[in-house]
Amino acid sequence: MEPGDHVPSLFRGESLSHDRSDKERVATIKQFHLTGQGLWTKLVNHGNPYELIQLGLLEGLKRHIADATSFATTHFLSFTSHEAAALFYARTPPVTNEEDIGQAPYPDEGWRYTKYVVFKLKVAEPQPISEGVYCLRYNSGANAAILINALEYLSALPGDAKTSPLFTKAFNFANDDKEWLVLPADPIKDGTLSACLCKGSDFEVSHYVESAFFTDR
């Protein structure tokens, strides 16, 4: 990320549709509104907290982007620097009547009316670790995360690391989606890292709700 290329926010869209292929993920997403909760990675689904160390950052990143089946309980959360891309994923699968959906001016606390959401992570003064990799303190410094600009990271790799079909697929996906990976990095008692990106002043969610949200109150 060159000077002047600072990304002020990252976005992630999530559908709450029952037509999602990973229906169990919807319940995990809804935990975001609970006090003290946040957005959990798939590591929470009985994942191995040491798997990323065993795979290495590059292999874990490639699998997460291009071959999710081989990293099913990934440590990463995919974000994008383009809000429009997040909205595209939030609306996939499509809702029945998009014209009936609007952004709520305040949270749907029970998520009863919410059809999809867009999470927003404010990125203030990320500290570079290596090419394409940054450390972020967020929520007034209370929490930590590692940010990976996937395109910048993959582009900086030496030539011999760019020869596999998995690399090509990951690079193309990262370029199309302007993808960033977020790794929650709050330490926990067992010496590993938390699987939760905590809600707070720098991490919030916008609810896109059906019209009944306004009329049923």
N, C-alpha and C positions, 0 to 999 in steps of 0.2 A: 504494500500500500504506500504509494509515493506521497510526499507532502502535497496537500491540496486535494487528496483523494479520500479524505476522512469520511467515513460513513457515520452519520449522526444516529441512525437507528437501524436495527435489523427486525425483520418481520417473519412470522410463521403463521400460516393459515391451517385451520383444522375444521373439517366437517364433522358434524354430530349426527350424520345420517345413519339410519339403521341399515342402509345398503352398503356401508363400508365393508370391505373384506375382513378388516380387523376390528370387529365389533367390540371386543374387550377393551380396545384402546379408548373408546368413547368414555367409559366409566373412569378411566385413569385421568383423562383430560378434565372431566368435571370436578376432580378434586381440587383444581386450581382455586375455586372460590372459597374453600374452607380455610378458616383461620390458621395461619402458620404454614399453609401448603404452597405449592407452586406447580410448575409443569415438570412432570417426571419423565425421565428417559425410559426406554424399554428395558434398561438394566434392572428396573424394579420388578420385572416379570421373571423372577428367579434366575437372573443373569449372574455371570461370573465377574466379580469386580476386578479380577486380575487379567481378564481376557485381553484388554487393550494393551497391557504391558507385554503379554505373550505374543500378540500379533505385531506390535510395533505401530507407531503412529501412521506411517504411510500405508501399510496393508489395511489397518483398521479404517482409514479414511476411504481408500479405494472400495473396500467392501461395502461400507455404509452408503456411498453414493451410487455404486454401479451394480452391486450384487448383495442386496439386503438379506437374502435367504442364508447367506454364509456368515452373517453377523446379526442374527435375529434379535438378540438382546443387546443392541448397540448402546454404547455409552454416550453417543452424540445425539444432539437435536439439530435438525436441519433448519436453517433460516435463510432468508434472502435479503439482499439490500434493496430490492424492488418491491414495494407494497403491492403493486399490481400482480406480481407473480404469486405472492402469498394469498391474495384474494382468489386467484385462479384455483389454487389447491384447496382453499376453504370451500369453494363451490363445487368440488369434485368428491362424490357424485353430485350431479345437479339437484337443486331443490325443485319441488314440484311447480311452484309459482314464484319465480324470482321477483315479480312485481309486488308481491305481498311482503317482501323482506326489506327491512330498513335498519340502519344502525341505531342502537339504543343510546340515549344521552346519559343513561346511568345503568349500572350492572343489573342483569337478570340474576339475582342472587341464587335462585333455585335452578337456574338454567332450564326452566320449564318451556320457555318460548324460544330459546336460542336455537338457531338452525346451523349456524357456523360462527367461528370466532377467528380473530386475527390478533395474535400476540405481538407485542412491541417491546423490544429490548433497547433501551437508550445506551448508546456507546459513547462514553465521555472519557477522553484521554486514555485509550488503550495503550499498554506498554509493550513494545515489540520484544519478542523473545528470539525469534529467528524469522527467516523469510516467510511471510504469510501467516505467522503465528503470533498471537498477542495475549497478554494477560489483562483482564478487565476486573476492576473493583466496581461493584454496582450496589444500588440501594444504599447510598451514602457511605459506601465502604464496608458495609456489613457482610457482603457476600462476594465470592470470587468465581470467575469463569475463565476458561481458555477459549479464545476465538480463533478460528482458522478460516482465513479467506481461501477457499478451496482452489480457486483459479490461480491466485498468486502463488500459493504453496506448490501446486502441481507444476506450474510454469517454471519455477526456480529449480526443479530437480535436474540432476545431470542426465545426459542423453541416454545412458544405459538403463535408467529407471523408467524410461518412457516407451519401452518397446512392447509391452504386453497389451493384449486386447482389453484387459480390464482397465489399464491406465487410460487407453483411448476413450473407452466408454465413460469412465469417471470424468475425464477432462471435458468431454462434450456436454455431459449433464451439468457439470459445474458452470460451464460457460453459458448454457441456455438459461439456467435458473439464477445466475449470479449468486451462487450458493456459498453460504458460510456455515461452518459447523460450530456448534457451541457445546463445550464440555463443562458441565457444572464442576466446580473445583473447591467446594467447601470441604475441608478435612473432617472426617468422623472418627470415632473412638477406635475402630479396628485398624486405623492406619490407611484406609482407602479414602476415596472421594465420594461425596454425596451424589445421588442420582437425581437431585431436584434443583431446578432453577427457580429460586425463591421469588415470589411476588413481592412487590414493594414499590417504592417511588420511581425506580428505573425499569421496572418490568410490570407491564399492565396488559389488559386484554380488552378488546372491543367486541361487544356482542352484536350480532346481526340477527334480528328477531322477527317473528311473524307479527302482523298488525294486532293480533289479540293481546299482545304484551301491553298495549296502550289502552285497549277498550275493556279489558277484564279487571282493571284495578279500581 
